[in-house]
């Protein structure tokens, strides 16, 4: 039942967003929205009632790596909560922001709004990495 909800959410999102090949999204491949990659993750065995939305923010500049990671950890502490979004480092050393949703509580419109706003945030982060000029 939950897998069908995930499939329906992904298909409806792709239809609403005019994205081709919803099967690619279902297989864990990225979709690009306004130059930013997004992934939907679903694990039928571990969390069959949930979907994760990952936004690829990119990599911070090597010369400011420590400061950028420190800011991200501080932000995680600020937004900390049960199912709150969190910043993480991907296996490819790229910064991602992950959102955790219960299937049935997020619709394609909400998902489209989230992804659109995250694309803006990710592009902004790629410019200044949440760091001020003094950092």
N, C-alpha and C positions, 0 to 999 in steps of 0.2 A: 504493500500500500504506500509506504513512504517513498520508495524508489519511483513509483509512478508520479508522486507529487513533485519530486525533483525533476523528472523528465518533463513534466508539464510546465514547471516553472521555467526551465531552460528554453523549451520550445516557444512558450509564450513571450519570454523576454526577447528571443531572437526575432520573432515576428514583429513585436512592437518596435524594436530597434532597427528593423530592416537589415539584420545580419544574416548572411547566408550560412548554410551548413551547421545547424544546431548540433548535429552529431559530433562535430569537432569539439564543441564546448562540453558536451557530455563526456567525452573521452579525456578531459583534463587539459585540452589544448587552450592556449590563451586566445582571448579576443582583444582586439585593439580598439580603443575608443579615444579619439582625439590624441593619438600618439602615445597612449599609455596602455600597457598590457594588464589584463584582468583574467583571473582564473576562478572557476567555480569548483569546489571540491566537495565530494559526497562520499562517505564511507558507510556502506550498507551494514557492515559488520560491527563497527565501533560506535557509530552515532547515526543510526538509521533515520532519526527524526530531524536531523540538522543538515544545514548546508553552510559551507565556509566560502566567503568572498574574499579573494586576495587581490590587492592592488600593488603592482610593481612600481615603487617610488624611484628605484634606480640605485646608483652607488654614490656615496659622498666622495668629495675630493680626497685623495690620499693624505695630503698635508693637513687636513682638518678632520681626519677620521675619528680620533678620540673625542674631540669636541662634539662632533655630530652624533656619535653614539651616546654620549652622555646626555645630550638634549633629548634624544629619543627615549632613553630610559626614564628621564624625568617626566616626559609626556606620558609614558605608560603608567607611571605612578599617579599622575593627575587624573587619568581616565580610568584607572583601575576599578573593576567591578565584575560581578559574576560573568556576564557574557559581553563585556565591553570590548570594543575594538582594541587591538594592540599591535604595536610595531614589532617586527621580528627580522631576523637576518636569514635569508634563504640559503639553501645549500650552495648557490652560485655567488654568495656574498653580496647579494642585492637586498636593499631594504624593502620590505613589504609591509603593508597594513592589512590586517585580517579582521573581518567581521564575521560573527557567528550568529546564525539565524535558525530559528525553529521553522521547519517546513510547515506551510499552512499559515504562518504569521507574516510572511513576506510575499508580496505579489510582484508581478513583472514591472508594474509602474514604479513601485518603491525601489526595486532593484535598479531600474533605469535611472532614477533620480540619484541614488547612492553612487552609482558608477560615474555618472556625469559630474557630480560634485567632487568625487575623489580624483577624477582626471585633472580637474583644475588644481586641486591641492598638490597632487604629485608633480605637475609641471612647475608649480610655484616652488616646491621643495627642491627641485632640481636646480633652481637658480640660486637659492640662499641656504638650503639645508637647515632651516629653522635657526640659523646662526646670525647674530648681528655682526657688524663690521669689526667690532672690538675682539671677537673670539679668535 
